[in-house]
Every structure is written in structure tokens, then in C-alpha cells.
Amino acid sequence: MKLLGKPSSQTTALLSVCWFFLKILQPVHSYLYDNRYSGDKVIRLTPKTEEEAYALKKIYHNLQVDLWQPSSISYVSEGTVTDIHVPQNASQALLTFLQEANIQYKILIRDLQKVLEYGSSLGTQRRRRSLSKYNYEVYHSLEEIQCWMHHLNKTRSDLIQMFSIGKSYEGRALFILKLGRKSQAYKRAVWMDCGIHAREWIGPAFCQWFVREALLTYRSDPAMRKLLNHLYFYIMPVFNVDGYHFSWTHDRFWRKTRSRSPGIHCRGVDANRNWKVKWCGEGASGHPCDDTYCGPFPESEPEVKAVAKFLRKHRKHIKAYLSFHAYAQMLLYPYSYKHATIPNFGCVESAAHKAVKALRSVHGVRYKYGPASSTLYVSSGSSMDWAYKTGIPYAFAFELRDTGHFGFLLPEMLIRPTCTETMLAVKNITMHLLKKCPKECRRDNSATKQNWAKSHIAEVEIMF
């Protein structure tokens, strides 16, 4: 762990470089991906029978389309809501096949390029050049995010400390912000990571928003003051730094890391299938070209290995692990790799229920919540399961907005409402750590286990 510590001449030099790049880096046409998504479509299908599901799997492999939901074609079965990104040159063949097979479908996005350009300000001049007036309501490149981190380390050293836990496959620093009032006394901690999957840009946007709100409201909000006085937050705004950078410069919908393996032409590993917990089991793929490729061995990715090493070292005082993904509007907890009840189910379910209730109170958006294996799907080798099995008692994965209308292209105008509602949910979970879990929640009875299945469910898409 490389501490950056107090502002130094080196830090000042880094900030000068940041300022230079922020001034000269203008959004250029390359950020719009050279119009590569013009005419591409996103289509939603829900197979009514296993025969239809089999037919979809076959056409998927023939056309080599990009699966948005679920994350693997192996999950597609009768009744599975399936979102597919289809290139322009394959869309007519797919639509013809669906019509001939009498498989119902809905076109969610008719021209992906137009939605990409409409929903963000990547191709326009925008207010993101001044670190002191950093705009939290636009998506930021990796360079901008890291410059912002350096700036906070220099200007808010009362509550922020920045350090590196290693380097990515392509040599980029893996920066962490330690947020909280400095204390000599023992303090429990919360880990938060965003952007483990490169294309899920709303994740890093939320990590930045959380830091902003914490710093802004520390003195005015008693709840936030209590959190920062009694807890440390280790925040990793961009986990998959190489993939995130690539999603800005080449392929907006890239998911994996950018590592290479000898003799394999496909690049990257799913960083959320690379952990040493039922590694490469159900829900992960051993094929290097698949989006859910588990890697050649557990922790093969330097990003995963660095985070795992840090969490193992600090597991005695890290009491919560929060990972932010998109899209589905869900709050998930273990297990993901099997259908089983965790030992502290009552306490975790109670925290999830209150968090989702708080989230809904902001804009009325409903989230499903529950064990990942039954609420979403079974997946092995996930960071959430690994954190829980390592000894972190509260492990959650958020699937942020929306439920498919925009998918991975959540417009920048929805960053604020998404982050404000998620902020309240995270505060509820972390406040839960400062309280003793009630006895009624600790009881491992069947009635409690059924609670998560009763309350939430309806999918609501609200535009702001």
C-alpha cells in the first residue's frame, strides 16, 4: 500500500499535470467512437418456452451479438428477460428470425449511436475543466477522476487520504480514498468499489457523489458526522481502470479487464468472476472470449489480487463490503454462487429492507432485494461472496438504475436522482453497523427468511 500522505512537491507536480490535461483535453470525436454504433439496436426478448430459449441461444452464437442482460447466455431460459445489443449488419437477420419463430420482442433502442450522443455531453463543451468546480452530474474519464482524487487529497486532508494498492495489468495505479475523521482509536471500516465492469459508468459516478456528499454535509448533517467520526470508508471509484479507460476510448460497452493470456486472441477477464470462492463454477465461463470468463486461475487479474490482498489484511476492522454495478435496480447479498441462507441472514436482510425502503422514499423507485442467487442469478467467483466468506459480515452488491430502458447508457440527467436515492440507502446500511442487530433480526427462523420475497418486486422506471 503506497500512501500519498500530506501534500508534497510531488503531489503538487501531479496536480499541475492534472490541470494541464484538464485544460487541453477537449472532448473529441473519438469519444463518440467514430460513429461505430450507428444503426445498432437493443432488443428485449422473453422466451415463453424452453424451445424458444434454445433457439435464442443458437442465434446468439451464430450472430455473435452483445448480451446486456443477463450477463451470460447460459442464464437464458423460459421467462428470462433478455436484452441484446445487435449490430446494424445483424439486426435484420435477427428480426427476421424472431418473426419467423414467432418470438415476441420489443425494440428498446432503435439507434444506439443517437442515444449515446443524446444521453451524455461527451461530444460537447462542458463544465469539467476546473477541479474546484468539479461537475458531479456528468460522467468523467479515468484521468479526470484520478485528478479529482489528487485534488481532494491536497485540499481536504482533514477527512481524505489517498493511497495506491498496486497497479493494473496495463500499469495504471489502483487508487483508494480513505474517508473519515482521523483517529488514534480503533475504528470499524466500510469498503466501497465502483466500476468493476467497465461499461457500468453510473457506478463510478456514484462513488464520486458519495465522497462529495460526505465532505459537503459533514458539519451540517448529524448522521454523516456520526458516520465519518466512527467509521472509515475505503472508496475505490474505479476498480477496473484499464477496462474503464478502454470504454471511453474504443468500445463503450466493454465489460472485462484488458489482460492478455499467451496464445489467446481475446482479451480480458470478468473481474467479478475471478475471486477465490467457488471459482469458475456455475454462472462463470472458462471460454476467454465470453464476457463472464473467469480467468486462467483465481486472482489472475492484478486488480482483483490487489483488492483481495488489501481486504484480507484489513478484514478484522472492515465490517461492510459494498460494490456498485448496473443495471437492474436491485440490492443483493450472499450467496451468489449457491442457493443457501447465510448465517446472519436476519441482520443482513433487515439492513437491506431498510435501505431499499429509504431509497424508494426519495423518488419512488422500487428495488428488488434478496440473496443474489435467487433474486438475480447464480454466479460463482464474485467479489461479494468472497468478501463475506473472508469474514466481512455485511456484503452487498447494488445494481443501480435502470431496468433496461437506457441500460448501460443511463443519461447524465439521471445521475443526480440515481445518486441521491442510492446515497440514502448506503447511509442506512452503514448506520446499521453502528447499532447492535436486534434480537428479532438475529433469529434464523423461516418467517424472517421469507420477508425478502414479499415486499419489493415491482419494476418502476421514473424519469427526472
Salt bridges, closest charged atoms under 4 A:
ASP40 OD2 - HIS85 NE2 2.93
ASP66 OD2 - HIS85 ND1 3.20
ASP66 OD1 - ARG199 NH1 3.41
ASP83 OD1 - ARG44 NE 2.73
GLU137 OE2 - ARG416 NH2 2.71
GLU143 OE2 - HIS245 ND1 3.14
GLU144 OE1 - ARG128 NH1 2.51
GLU144 OE2 - ARG129 NH1 3.31
GLU144 OE1 - HIS140 ND1 3.10
ASP158 OD2 - ARG156 NH2 3.16
GLU170 OE1 - ARG172 NH1 2.58
GLU170 OE2 - ARG267 NH2 3.21
GLU200 OE2 - HIS197 ND1 3.22
GLU200 OE1 - HIS325 ND1 3.68
GLU213 OE2 - ARG212 NH1 2.38
ASP221 OD2 - LYS427 NZ 2.60
ASP242 OD1 - ARG172 NH1 2.83
ASP270 OD1 - HIS197 NE2 2.70
ASP270 OD2 - ARG255 NH2 2.69
ASP270 OD2 - ARG273 NH1 3.86
GLU299 OE2 - ARG312 NH1 3.02
GLU412 OE2 - ARG126 NH1 2.89
GLU421 OE2 - ARG401 NE 2.76
ASP444 OD1 - LYS449 NZ 3.82
GLU459 OE2 - LYS368 NZ 3.76
